[in-house]
Amino acid sequence: MKTIAVVGGGAAGLIAAYFAKNSNTEVTLFERNQNLGRKILISGKGRCNLTNIKDVREIIENIPGNGKFLYSALSHFSNIDLINFFERLGVKTKVERGGRVFPASDKSQDVVLALQKALISKKVNIRYKTRVKEVVVHNNKVKGIKLYDSLEYFPCDAVIIATGGLSYPSTGSTGDGYEIAKSLGHTIIDLKPSLVPLIAKEKWVKELQGLSLKNVEVTSYFDGEKINSDFGEMLFTHYGVSGPIILTISREIVDYLKEKKEVVISINLKPALTKEKLYERVIRDFEKYNRKLFKNSLDDLLPKKLIPVFVSLSGISPEKPVNQMTKEERMKIVNLLSDFKVTIIGCREKEAIVTRGGVSVKEINPKTMESKLIKGLFFAGEVIDIDGYTGGFNLQAAFSTGYLAGISAGEEG
Ligand SMILES: Cc1cc2nc3c(=O)[nH]c(=O)nc-3n(C[C@H](O)[C@H](O)[C@H](O)COP(=O)(O)OP(=O)(O)OC[C@H]3O[C@@H](n4cnc5c(N)ncnc54)[C@H](O)[C@@H]3O)c2cc1C
């Protein structure tokens, strides 16, 4: 009988434990928390966007951090396999905008409970409140693990490290797996937050807290050079900016924020209109409201919450009647509508959706998820140097690598 230890009861570890268990294996899952899948519970705003319906090629395109490494894992356990797997466990799913797949119940809890039940019925041992400290290796082969606190030694033939990344540490993911891997000679690629809310220098963002802007284009610049851009929805918060397109562009922006450097993001509030068309639109609005003051003339152009900040940033007196507006002032308004700037000075590291970096993929066999350095050592999930965009791609990566690590560890030999 082969003994397998799975370290971490998140998406990757739960699936890994399930598939590692067969008639020839004894599987024990070690989870430091008193419950499983804490990060799954908070995923997708409590609804768990567990995968995406896109085809494998597109899934890989949406995983900018080493997506190609996942070819094998995705072909063994694709999004369709994942959906079918959950349907078999009793979790019906539905597809939403952008191909995002959620449990039909809209409850992430159903995903965790189904996995927990499946593990129990398959007779996987689950040890809660048990934090793994190290993996014991002899002659480059796994011999067992040692636990924190008790320093208990648990002998085993294979270990699957599925300890997650670094963000939302209250979910239990504090980077233990990186330390364990490093101590065994693995290279840890620079750890950085990705899909992360950004902190603004301007204090006025606080006044815009809760304001969501739809159909805007955001472009980021460092020292006047464009970094990247995206189109869609963003959100103002009390500290800065967040929301789908901000999270997406944050991945690269973070690289520029080192050493207290600043990145400027320019929000085009009317990306569908050229400057000429926008100018005509402003003139039309001002004709419509020609008896009004500037501060009361923007209701058709901007969300209410944005108007006082916009007026103040324009440098034009709020009390100015619009029929007295000069051409120069109208141009100022047009420019501000298409280039509304926010200075980014940092990011909310602990609130990142995913950690970029991790155990180098060069040292992991993509066909098995086994370490190329140590026999019997496997990796799964966010602990590996893989990161995707929002849309269900990170959980799919965790589930696919978890499946492959589990099946491979469970094989004889
Ligand atoms: C707010 C938020 C929302 C998200 N929403 C989505 C979404 O909707 N769709 C999507 O695809 N992705 C989403 N993600 C990303 C996704 O949740 C993660 O990428 C994924 O959960 C990673 O799975 P994992 O199993 O590798 O790690 P984790 O889920 O982090 O699990 C690691 C587990 O290991 C345990 N552990 C750690 N160290 C030890 C140790 N030494 N001993 C024992 N146990 C240990 C931890 O307690 C934890 O339970 C979201 C992330 C966040 C933060």
The ligand as a Tripos MOL2 file, in Angstrom:
@<TRIPOS>MOLECULE
LIG
   53    58     1     0     0
SMALL
NO_CHARGES

@<TRIPOS>ATOM
      1 C1        -10.8970   36.9940   -3.1220 C.3       1 LIG1
      2 C2        -10.5280   35.9460   -4.1280 C.ar      1 LIG1
      3 C3        -11.4410   35.5770   -5.0840 C.ar      1 LIG1
      4 C4        -11.0840   34.6390   -6.0550 C.ar      1 LIG1
      5 N1        -12.0070   34.2760   -6.9780 N.ar      1 LIG1
      6 C5        -11.6740   33.3660   -7.9240 C.ar      1 LIG1
      7 C6        -12.6500   32.9070   -8.8560 C.ar      1 LIG1
      8 O1        -13.8360   33.2360   -8.7670 O.2       1 LIG1
      9 N2        -12.2320   32.0600   -9.8390 N.ar      1 LIG1
     10 C7        -10.9340   31.6170   -9.9220 C.ar      1 LIG1
     11 O2        -10.6070   30.8600  -10.8420 O.2       1 LIG1
     12 N3        -10.0140   31.9770   -9.0110 N.ar      1 LIG1
     13 C8        -10.3660   32.8270   -8.0160 C.ar      1 LIG1
     14 N4         -9.4350   33.1740   -7.0750 N.ar      1 LIG1
     15 C9         -8.1130   32.5080   -7.1060 C.3       1 LIG1
     16 C10        -8.2520   31.0610   -6.5930 C.3       1 LIG1
     17 O3         -9.1360   31.0480   -5.4980 O.3       1 LIG1
     18 C11        -6.8900   30.4890   -6.1860 C.3       1 LIG1
     19 O4         -5.9820   30.6450   -7.2350 O.3       1 LIG1
     20 C12        -7.0430   29.0020   -5.8190 C.3       1 LIG1
     21 O5         -7.9440   28.8680   -4.7420 O.3       1 LIG1
     22 C13        -5.7020   28.3940   -5.4560 C.3       1 LIG1
     23 O6         -5.9380   27.1010   -4.9880 O.3       1 LIG1
     24 P1         -4.8120   26.3090   -4.1740 P.3       1 LIG1
     25 O7         -5.4560   25.0320   -3.7500 O.co2     1 LIG1
     26 O8         -3.5760   26.2730   -4.9450 O.co2     1 LIG1
     27 O9         -4.5290   27.2140   -2.9110 O.3       1 LIG1
     28 P2         -5.4700   27.6560   -1.7030 P.3       1 LIG1
     29 O10        -6.8790   27.6640   -2.1300 O.co2     1 LIG1
     30 O11        -4.8860   28.9020   -1.1790 O.co2     1 LIG1
     31 O12        -5.3290   26.4890   -0.6460 O.3       1 LIG1
     32 C14        -4.1600   26.2480    0.0840 C.3       1 LIG1
     33 C15        -4.5330   25.5200    1.3530 C.3       1 LIG1
     34 O13        -3.3430   25.0370    1.9730 O.3       1 LIG1
     35 C16        -3.4430   25.2290    3.3640 C.3       1 LIG1
     36 N5         -2.0810   25.2870    3.9030 N.ar      1 LIG1
     37 C17        -1.1330   26.2300    3.6500 C.ar      1 LIG1
     38 N6          0.0130   25.9200    4.2640 N.ar      1 LIG1
     39 C18        -0.1960   24.7360    4.9120 C.ar      1 LIG1
     40 C19         0.6220   23.8910    5.7170 C.ar      1 LIG1
     41 N7          1.8930   24.1910    5.9970 N.pl3     1 LIG1
     42 N8          0.0720   22.7600    6.2380 N.ar      1 LIG1
     43 C20        -1.2230   22.4230    5.9830 C.ar      1 LIG1
     44 N9         -2.0450   23.1990    5.2300 N.ar      1 LIG1
     45 C21        -1.5230   24.3330    4.6860 C.ar      1 LIG1
     46 C22        -4.2170   26.5240    3.5010 C.3       1 LIG1
     47 O14        -4.8060   26.6630    4.7690 O.3       1 LIG1
     48 C23        -5.2260   26.3950    2.3750 C.3       1 LIG1
     49 O15        -6.4100   25.7720    2.7910 O.3       1 LIG1
     50 C24        -9.7820   34.0730   -6.0640 C.ar      1 LIG1
     51 C25        -8.8690   34.4200   -5.0760 C.ar      1 LIG1
     52 C26        -9.2320   35.3470   -4.1150 C.ar      1 LIG1
     53 C27        -8.2320   35.7120   -3.0480 C.3       1 LIG1
@<TRIPOS>BOND
     1     1     2 1
     2     2     3 ar
     3     2    52 ar
     4     3     4 ar
     5     4     5 ar
     6     4    50 ar
     7     5     6 ar
     8     6     7 ar
     9     6    13 1
    10     7     8 2
    11     7     9 ar
    12     9    10 ar
    13    10    11 2
    14    10    12 ar
    15    12    13 ar
    16    13    14 ar
    17    14    15 1
    18    14    50 ar
    19    15    16 1
    20    16    17 1
    21    16    18 1
    22    18    19 1
    23    18    20 1
    24    20    21 1
    25    20    22 1
    26    22    23 1
    27    23    24 1
    28    24    25 2
    29    24    26 1
    30    24    27 1
    31    27    28 1
    32    28    29 2
    33    28    30 1
    34    28    31 1
    35    31    32 1
    36    32    33 1
    37    33    34 1
    38    33    48 1
    39    34    35 1
    40    35    36 1
    41    35    46 1
    42    36    37 ar
    43    36    45 ar
    44    37    38 ar
    45    38    39 ar
    46    39    40 ar
    47    39    45 ar
    48    40    41 1
    49    40    42 ar
    50    42    43 ar
    51    43    44 ar
    52    44    45 ar
    53    46    47 1
    54    46    48 1
    55    48    49 1
    56    50    51 ar
    57    51    52 ar
    58    52    53 1
@<TRIPOS>SUBSTRUCTURE
     1 LIG1         1 GROUP 0 **** ****
